[in-house]
Amino acid sequence: MIDKYLNKIIKGDCIELFKLIPDESVDITFADPPFNLKKKYNSHKDSLIIQDYLDWCEQWIKETVRVTKPTGSIFLHNIPKWLTYYSSMLNKIADFKHWICWDAPTMPMGKTLQPSHYGMLYYAKDTKKNKFYEIRYPHKRCRKCNYLQKDYGGKKAALHPFGPLVSDVWTDIHRVKHNKYRDDHPCQLPIHLLERVILMSTDEGDIVFDPFSGTGTTAVAARRLGRNYLGFELDDEYANISMNKLTQESASSKIGNSWVSYFLSGIVTLRDKDWENISQYYLIPNTAKQVDCVEIKLKDIEQSCICPS
């Protein structure tokens, strides 16, 4: 039944549209709902009485768990205030895995600590069956001397050439700030944030579902990584932007036969299990200790990979 909705952005209210989706039919659900902060959207008000907002959230949160497969994951992105409520709802019906802290500073608000991160709840439908892949991101280096910023002390002989395993604190992915990269939407997420989520929790051909599709960031990330997508979007203009963007995308974010996430022509996320295949495309120092001061380089990016524009 779900096949007729695959690789589409469906217009309408998510609470009603959820009725179209069978139980346990998508591989992951990623939800980035309105934050109830009076932001300006085209077709609805982001300003509800707190209890009305929470009651609405509980409706769609239950549905995200219902439609996700036993092997699947549920990711909910929001500010910490609302995630504390979301977790109490999810703890009754799914298995907690992580609170991912995405380092994304905002403007000082006065009489409070400066908000400097968004949160992403990561729940499994069933921990024992959950699909998960360890992922890596590039080493952080000093811009002047090119040495690794982190001091590994006596453990440099065990350095991984590409970079460390990703933790539950993400400091290497930044908000979409420049207008030339933004759609006409108040809360646009960076594509490589979604690509990281997708790489660690799905396989090629899996179904990635977003009930608050916005201008299609989740769908674009899924498309680039060879996954199927399904999105719900209340606003006609945002849905049209999504569909126009998707006509220009292809399953292209690869190096060799491995799916990876790119940003500014560099790989920012890869699966640990794919490194053996990917490493052949890099110039790598002879010893692990040399990685401390020598950055690995792609041999020939044009021949070794297909990088999305």
C-alpha positions in Angstrom: 0.0 0.0 0.0 2.8 2.4 0.8 4.4 1.9 -2.7 2.1 4.4 -4.4 3.2 7.2 -2.0 7.0 6.6 -2.3 9.2 9.3 -3.6 6.5 11.9 -3.3 5.7 15.0 -1.2 2.1 14.7 -0.2 0.3 18.0 0.6 -1.9 18.2 3.6 -2.2 18.0 7.4 0.1 15.3 8.8 -2.5 14.1 11.4 -4.9 13.2 8.6 -2.2 12.0 6.2 -0.8 9.5 8.7 -4.0 7.5 8.1 -2.6 6.6 4.7 0.5 5.0 6.0 0.3 1.3 7.1 1.8 0.1 10.4 5.6 -0.6 10.4 6.2 0.5 6.8 9.0 3.0 6.8 12.7 2.5 7.8 13.2 5.7 9.7 11.1 8.7 10.6 12.7 12.1 10.9 10.5 14.9 12.3 11.4 18.6 12.6 8.0 20.1 13.6 7.2 23.8 14.2 8.8 25.0 17.5 5.8 27.0 18.7 8.0 30.1 18.8 5.7 32.4 16.7 7.8 31.9 13.6 6.3 33.1 10.3 5.1 30.3 8.1 3.0 30.8 5.0 -0.1 28.9 5.9 -0.3 28.4 9.6 0.5 30.1 12.9 3.3 28.7 15.0 1.7 29.9 18.2 -0.5 27.6 20.3 -1.3 27.4 24.0 1.3 25.1 25.5 -1.0 22.3 26.3 -2.7 22.5 22.9 0.8 22.3 21.3 1.8 19.3 23.5 -1.5 17.5 22.8 -0.9 17.9 19.0 2.7 16.7 19.4 1.6 13.6 21.2 -0.7 12.7 18.3 2.0 12.8 15.6 4.7 11.3 17.9 2.6 8.2 18.4 2.0 8.0 14.7 5.8 8.2 13.9 6.4 5.1 16.1 3.4 3.3 14.6 4.6 3.6 11.0 8.3 2.8 11.7 9.5 -0.7 11.2 10.8 -2.8 14.1 14.3 -2.4 12.7 13.8 1.3 12.3 14.6 4.6 14.2 12.7 7.7 15.1 14.6 11.1 15.1 12.9 14.2 16.5 14.6 17.5 16.1 13.7 20.5 18.2 14.8 22.9 21.0 15.6 21.3 24.3 12.5 22.8 26.0 10.1 20.7 23.9 12.4 17.6 23.7 12.0 17.1 27.4 8.3 16.7 26.8 8.8 14.6 23.7 11.1 12.1 25.6 8.4 11.5 28.2 6.0 10.6 25.4 8.4 8.4 23.5 9.7 6.6 26.6 6.3 4.8 26.8 6.3 3.5 23.3 9.9 3.3 22.0 13.5 2.7 23.2 15.8 5.6 24.0 19.2 5.5 22.3 20.6 9.0 22.3 20.1 12.7 22.8 22.2 14.2 20.0 23.4 17.7 20.7 23.9 19.7 17.5 26.1 22.7 18.2 24.3 25.6 16.6 24.7 28.9 18.5 21.9 31.5 18.3 21.6 35.1 19.3 21.8 36.0 23.0 18.3 36.3 24.5 19.1 38.1 27.8 18.6 36.9 31.4 19.5 33.4 30.4 22.4 31.3 29.1 22.9 31.8 25.4 21.2 29.0 23.5 23.9 27.1 21.7 22.5 23.8 20.5 19.5 22.1 19.1 18.7 18.6 20.2 17.8 15.5 18.3 16.1 12.6 20.1 17.2 9.3 18.7 14.8 6.4 19.5 14.7 2.8 18.3 11.4 1.1 17.6 13.0 -2.0 19.1 16.6 -1.8 20.4 17.3 -5.5 19.9 16.4 -5.2 16.2 17.5 -1.7 15.5 19.6 -1.0 12.4 22.7 1.1 13.1 26.1 1.8 11.5 29.1 3.5 13.1 30.0 6.6 11.2 33.1 8.8 11.0 33.8 12.5 10.3 37.1 14.2 9.3 39.8 15.1 11.9 39.7 18.7 13.0 43.0 20.5 12.2 44.7 23.8 13.1 44.3 26.1 10.1 47.9 27.4 10.5 50.0 24.4 11.3 47.7 21.6 10.0 48.2 19.5 13.1 45.3 17.7 14.7 43.5 20.0 17.2 42.9 17.1 19.6 45.9 15.8 21.6 45.8 12.0 21.3 48.9 11.7 23.5 50.4 8.2 23.5 47.5 6.8 21.3 48.6 8.4 18.0 49.6 5.0 16.7 45.9 4.0 16.6 44.8 7.1 14.7 42.2 6.5 12.0 43.3 8.1 8.7 40.0 9.7 8.0 38.8 10.8 11.4 37.1 9.7 14.7 33.8 8.0 15.2 30.9 10.4 15.5 29.7 11.0 19.1 26.4 12.3 20.4 27.8 15.9 20.2 28.0 17.2 16.6 30.1 20.3 16.3 31.2 20.1 12.7 27.9 20.8 11.0 26.7 24.4 10.8 23.4 26.1 10.3 22.3 27.4 6.9 23.0 31.1 7.3 23.7 32.5 3.8 20.7 33.6 1.8 22.1 32.1 -1.4 21.9 28.6 0.2 18.5 29.1 1.8 15.0 28.5 0.6 12.1 30.7 1.6 11.6 28.9 4.9 12.3 30.0 8.5 13.8 26.7 9.8 15.8 25.1 7.1 18.3 22.4 8.2 21.6 21.6 6.4 21.4 18.7 4.0 24.5 17.0 5.4 22.9 16.9 8.8 20.1 14.7 7.4 22.7 12.7 5.3 24.5 11.8 8.5 21.3 10.6 10.1 20.4 8.6 7.0 23.9 7.0 6.7 23.9 5.7 10.3 20.4 4.3 10.3 19.5 3.0 6.8 20.6 1.0 3.8 20.3 1.8 0.1 16.7 1.5 -1.0 15.2 2.0 2.5 12.3 4.4 3.1 13.0 7.7 4.8 9.9 9.5 6.0 9.4 13.1 7.1 6.0 14.3 8.3 7.1 17.9 8.3 8.9 18.1 5.0 9.2 21.9 4.7 11.2 22.6 1.5 12.4 19.0 1.2 15.8 18.8 2.9 15.1 15.2 4.2 13.8 14.1 0.8 16.8 15.6 -1.0 19.3 13.9 1.4 17.5 10.6 0.9 17.5 11.0 -2.9 21.2 11.7 -3.0 22.0 8.7 -0.9 19.9 6.2 -3.0 17.1 5.9 -0.5 13.3 6.2 -1.1 11.6 9.1 0.5 8.1 10.1 1.6 7.2 13.6 2.9 4.1 15.4 4.2 3.8 19.1 3.9 0.9 21.4 4.9 2.0 24.4 2.9 1.6 24.3 -0.9 4.5 26.7 -1.6 6.9 24.7 0.4 5.8 21.5 -1.1 6.2 22.9 -4.6 9.7 24.1 -3.7 10.5 20.6 -2.6 9.3 18.9 -5.7 11.1 21.3 -8.0 14.4 20.7 -6.1 13.9 16.9 -6.3 13.6 17.0 -10.1 17.2 18.2 -10.1 18.6 15.5 -7.8 19.9 12.0 -8.4 21.3 9.2 -6.4 24.8 10.6 -6.7 26.5 11.0 -3.4 29.1 8.2 -3.7 32.8 7.5 -3.8 33.4 4.3 -5.7 30.5 2.1 -4.6 30.1 3.6 -1.1 27.5 6.2 -0.1 28.9 9.2 1.6 28.0 12.7 2.6 29.7 15.7 0.9 30.0 19.3 1.8 32.0 21.8 -0.3 33.5 19.0 -2.3 34.8 17.2 0.7 33.5 14.1 2.5 32.0 15.0 5.9 30.5 11.6 6.9 31.2 8.0 5.9 30.4 4.6 7.4 33.2 3.0 9.3 32.4 -0.3 7.5 33.0 1.3 4.1 36.5 2.7 4.9 38.4 -0.3 3.5 36.8 0.3 0.1 37.0 4.1 0.3 40.6 4.2 1.4 41.8 3.2 -2.0 40.8 6.7 -3.3 42.9 8.5 -0.8 46.6 9.4 -0.5 47.3 8.2 3.1 50.5 8.7 5.2 52.7 5.5 5.7 52.2 5.4 9.4 49.2 6.3 11.6 51.4 8.7 13.7 51.9 10.8 10.6 48.2 11.5 10.4 48.8 13.9 13.3 50.4 16.4 10.9 49.6 15.2 7.4 46.1 15.5 6.1 44.9 12.7 3.8 43.9 13.8 0.3 41.6 12.3 -2.4 43.7 11.1 -5.3 41.4 12.4 -8.1 38.0 13.6 -7.0 36.7 13.7 -10.5 37.5 10.1 -11.2 36.9 8.5 -7.8 33.5 10.0 -6.8 30.3 11.5 -7.9 29.8 14.6 -5.9 26.3 16.3 -5.8 26.4 20.0 -6.8 
